[in-house]
């Protein structure tokens, strides 16, 4: 969430998805930069929610 905010993106209020992403990166489950970026993009608030 902080990473998105620092880069001018408004995060979606989906705490569960954000927690899952942090845990996946911290445990090494999600190592690929491309996949991490894709998951971060899913947390952006596109205004259509």
Protein Blocks (a to p, Z undefined) as FASTA:
>chain_A
ZZmmmnopacdfdfklmmmmmmmmmnomambfklmmmmmmmmpcehlZZ
